[in-house]
Amino acid sequence: MKELSSWLLIPAVVLPAAAPAYAVQYLTVEQAQKLMYPQAEGFVSMPLRLTAEQKKFVEKASGVRLRFPEQPVWKVMRGGQQTGWFIVDEVYGKHEFITYAVAIGLDGAVRGVEILDYRETHGGEVKNPKWRAQFNGKKLSDPLRLDEDILNISGATLSCRHIADGVKRLLAIHEAALK
């Protein structure tokens, strides 16, 4: 019996090491808002629910299927005037979700991309400011394609591709419902 119980300890020790959990929260929504819009005086929550027509437009314009017709969106305010949009989204990395935020100006151009939560074991290099800066100034009319106008990061290909697709989808949502 003692020999059997010794063998049962091996899987108990090895299994947790075989599947490491990896999750990092870099920013809260509030921290990302202040970082992306430091001069803002307020953020007005405006949860967006797309109509069937808007959903169809977004999918066609972005080439990305919408999982949900709802999107967390905030109007960015300063001096009583709207100065932009702040949108939170999630995309798959390889196995887990990546939560990120995009700041979009009233002109429809990306002002910034921030990674809020990264849950993958690999590919966290998408947090690199130089990589994220590639999105600045991009509009819906830009390709936003990996290895075309967005550089890939070796070892983070799926995260890079899915974030690029997600930003393209958010720009299409801006065009369809927020412009």
Residue pairs with C-beta under 8 A, 6 or more apart in sequence:
20 121
22 119
22 120
22 121
23 96
23 117
23 118
23 119
24 117
24 118
24 119
24 124
25 116
25 117
26 114
26 115
26 116
26 117
26 118
26 127
27 35
27 101
27 114
27 115
27 116
28 116
29 88
29 101
29 116
32 86
32 88
32 101
32 114
32 116
33 40
33 43
33 74
33 76
33 86
33 101
34 40
35 114
36 86
36 101
36 103
36 111
36 112
36 114
37 43
37 76
37 78
37 83
37 84
37 86
37 103
39 78
39 83
40 76
40 77
40 78
40 83
41 77
41 78
41 79
42 76
42 77
42 78
43 74
43 75
43 76
43 77
43 86
44 74
44 75
44 77
45 72
45 73
45 74
46 73
46 74
46 75
47 70
47 71
47 72
47 73
48 70
48 71
48 72
48 73
48 173
48 177
48 178
49 69
49 70
49 71
50 58
50 66
50 69
50 70
50 71
50 173
50 176
50 177
54 173
54 176
54 177
55 66
55 69
57 172
57 175
57 176
58 64
58 66
58 169
58 172
58 173
58 176
59 65
59 66
59 172
61 140
61 172
61 175
61 176
62 140
62 165
62 168
62 169
62 171
62 172
63 165
63 168
64 165
64 166
64 168
64 169
64 172
66 169
71 87
71 89
71 170
71 173
72 87
72 88
72 89
73 85
73 86
73 87
73 178
74 85
74 86
74 87
75 82
75 85
76 82
76 83
76 84
76 85
76 86
76 103
77 83
82 106
83 105
83 106
84 103
84 104
84 105
84 106
84 111
85 103
85 104
85 105
85 106
85 174
85 178
86 101
86 102
86 103
86 104
87 101
87 102
87 104
87 170
87 173
87 174
88 99
88 100
88 101
88 116
89 99
89 100
89 101
89 102
89 166
89 169
89 170
90 97
90 98
90 99
90 100
90 166
91 97
91 98
91 100
91 162
91 163
91 165
91 166
92 98
92 158
92 162
93 118
93 119
93 120
93 123
93 158
93 159
93 162
94 120
94 122
94 123
94 158
94 159
95 120
96 119
96 120
97 117
97 119
98 115
98 117
98 118
98 119
98 120
98 126
98 159
98 162
98 163
99 115
99 116
99 117
100 113
100 114
100 115
100 116
100 163
100 166
101 113
101 114
101 116
102 110
102 112
102 113
102 135
102 167
102 170
103 110
103 111
103 112
103 113
104 110
104 111
104 170
104 171
104 174
104 178
105 111
107 139
108 139
108 140
108 171
108 174
108 175
108 179
109 136
109 137
109 138
109 139
110 135
110 136
110 137
110 138
110 139
110 167
110 171
111 136
112 132
112 135
112 136
113 132
113 135
113 136
113 163
113 167
114 132
115 126
115 127
115 132
118 124
118 126
118 127
120 159
122 155
122 156
123 153
123 155
123 156
123 157
123 158
123 159
123 160
124 156
125 131
125 153
125 155
125 156
126 132
126 153
126 156
126 159
126 160
126 163
128 153
131 151
131 153
131 160
134 149
134 150
134 151
135 144
135 150
135 164
135 167
138 144
138 149
138 167
138 171
139 171
140 168
140 171
140 172
140 174
140 175
142 149
143 149
144 150
144 164
144 165
144 167
144 168
144 171
145 164
146 152
146 157
146 160
146 161
146 164
150 160
150 164
151 160
152 160
152 161
153 159
153 160
